Amino acid sequence: MAYLIKTTEVWRAVDLEEADKMEEEFRNEDIYGLNRWAVVEKERKQAGEVVDEWIQITAVKVFNVEKEPDSDVQPSYK
């Protein structure tokens, strides 16, 4: 049997407020532990002008301890 140990997800949020809400949701989830949370403000420039801004979020979710896995988690993507 194979066990999911951890995943790294990269998200795009509109602003820091949305990123904070996401962090709270992720930290309150029971199926995994949030091992890492990183927020970076990004921007795209065109001809020296900022044409787009967003927040990049990197979340590392830990589902099992590799040496002693105890849950059968199957990822699902919609």
C-alpha positions as CSV (number, residue, x, y, z in Angstrom):
1,M,0.0,0.0,0.0
2,A,1.3,3.5,-0.9
3,Y,0.9,6.4,1.5
4,L,0.7,10.1,0.7
5,I,3.4,11.8,2.8
6,K,3.2,15.5,1.8
7,T,2.3,17.9,-1.0
8,T,3.6,21.3,-2.0
9,E,1.0,23.6,-3.5
10,V,1.5,26.9,-5.1
11,W,-1.5,29.3,-5.1
12,R,-2.3,32.7,-6.5
13,A,-4.4,35.0,-4.3
14,V,-5.7,38.5,-5.2
15,D,-4.5,40.2,-2.0
16,L,-3.0,39.7,1.5
17,E,-6.4,39.5,3.0
18,E,-7.4,36.5,0.9
19,A,-4.0,34.9,1.7
20,D,-4.6,35.3,5.4
21,K,-8.1,33.7,5.1
22,M,-6.5,30.8,3.2
23,E,-3.9,30.3,5.8
24,E,-6.5,30.2,8.6
25,E,-8.5,27.6,6.6
26,F,-5.4,25.5,5.9
27,R,-4.3,25.6,9.5
28,N,-7.7,24.5,10.8
29,E,-7.9,21.4,8.5
30,D,-7.7,18.1,10.4
31,I,-6.6,15.8,7.6
32,Y,-3.1,17.3,7.3
33,G,-0.6,19.5,9.2
34,L,0.6,22.7,7.6
35,N,4.4,22.4,7.6
36,R,5.3,25.5,5.6
37,W,3.5,28.7,4.6
38,A,5.2,31.3,2.4
39,V,3.7,34.5,1.0
40,V,5.4,36.5,-1.8
41,E,4.0,39.7,-3.4
42,K,4.5,39.4,-7.2
43,E,4.0,41.9,-10.0
44,R,4.3,41.8,-13.8
45,K,5.7,44.8,-15.5
46,Q,5.4,45.9,-19.1
47,A,7.5,48.8,-20.5
48,G,8.5,49.6,-16.9
49,E,4.9,49.9,-15.6
50,V,3.2,47.4,-13.3
51,V,0.3,45.8,-15.2
52,D,-0.6,43.1,-12.8
53,E,-0.1,42.3,-9.0
54,W,-0.9,39.2,-7.0
55,I,0.1,37.2,-4.0
56,Q,1.9,33.8,-4.5
57,I,1.4,31.3,-1.7
58,T,3.4,28.2,-1.2
59,A,1.9,25.7,1.2
60,V,3.5,22.4,2.3
61,K,0.9,20.0,3.7
62,V,2.0,16.9,5.7
63,F,-0.4,14.0,5.7
64,N,1.7,11.2,7.2
65,V,5.0,10.6,8.9
66,E,7.2,8.8,6.4
67,K,8.5,6.2,8.9
68,E,5.1,5.4,10.4
69,P,2.3,6.4,8.1
70,D,-1.2,5.9,9.6
71,S,-3.7,7.4,7.2
72,D,-4.8,6.4,3.7
73,V,-5.2,9.8,2.0
74,Q,-5.9,9.9,-1.7
75,P,-5.5,13.2,-3.5
76,S,-8.4,14.4,-5.7
77,Y,-8.2,17.2,-8.2
78,K,-11.2,18.9,-9.8
